């Protein structure tokens, strides 16, 4: 075809319609996709918010379950350390507060002045918490491992200058029956014969049903989180005044901090598990009320059976 014929042929072609590859408004004629309307966008955002709301509680529970598992592992280490101490000390448990009137020593540490916080050295049990035994020959660490759920509370107490027993890690010891040597005082009552030695394990009828350690804290209204660390797991009644209804009820110290419903408990035979809050009580001397802070006791029987020399409570 000649050039003249080619020009005539091109001139006779029909132009491409707009929107099918031609030009429109100076731009390429690309098909436009419909956009989200404002209502559709709001619906999507609402669905996302609903899903997040459904998932977050589950994630929070899973995270707390993980912390509880770590806490129980810490507790088992305390139990092993206690049994190692017993093996080295003629079947006697560690004293919980040797020379209690001096107020310078605890099972978890010591201090030189009562105005100071306890350090993680010098306690009756601290040399046994590294797995070394016989004074800590293993050489790893003498510090009680901190309950991860309670770590933030300990930090805030230290920052505020109100904390004194950080070295307890958030755990309390059954000092009332285990950390002292007791003598019978009649009608179910006991008096402290010696606080520089602990009780003989052979006195406990069923060690697997006797509390050795538990998550612990105490009400302290001026503290940042309304609680302060406390290194003893108190029984329901003071041993010096008998057990049950005729006794003098103690303010509780078991802290059901895991989901505000469960506490880690270490038993005298070394095993550990989680227990649920069953009963709480407050004398009114300490604020806020213990029940408002998830502090109380587990066990159905209102006795010291889970702490004392008997067969154990339920």
ABEGO torsion letter per residue (X at the ends): XBAAAAAAAAAABBBBBBGAGBBBGGBBBBBBBBBBBAAAAAAAAAAAAAAAAAAAAAAAAAAAAAAAAAAAAAAAAAAAAAAAAAAAAGGBBBBABBGAAAGABBAAEBBABAABBBBABGBAAAAAAAGAEGGGAAGABABBBBBAAAAAAAAAAAAAGABAAAAAGGBBBBAAAAABBBBBAEGGBBBBABAABBBBAAABABAAABBABBBBBBBBAABAAGBBBBABBBBABBAAAEBEAABBBBBBABBBABGGABBBBBBAAGBBBBBBBABBBBAGABOBBAAAAGBEBBEABBBAAAABABAEBX
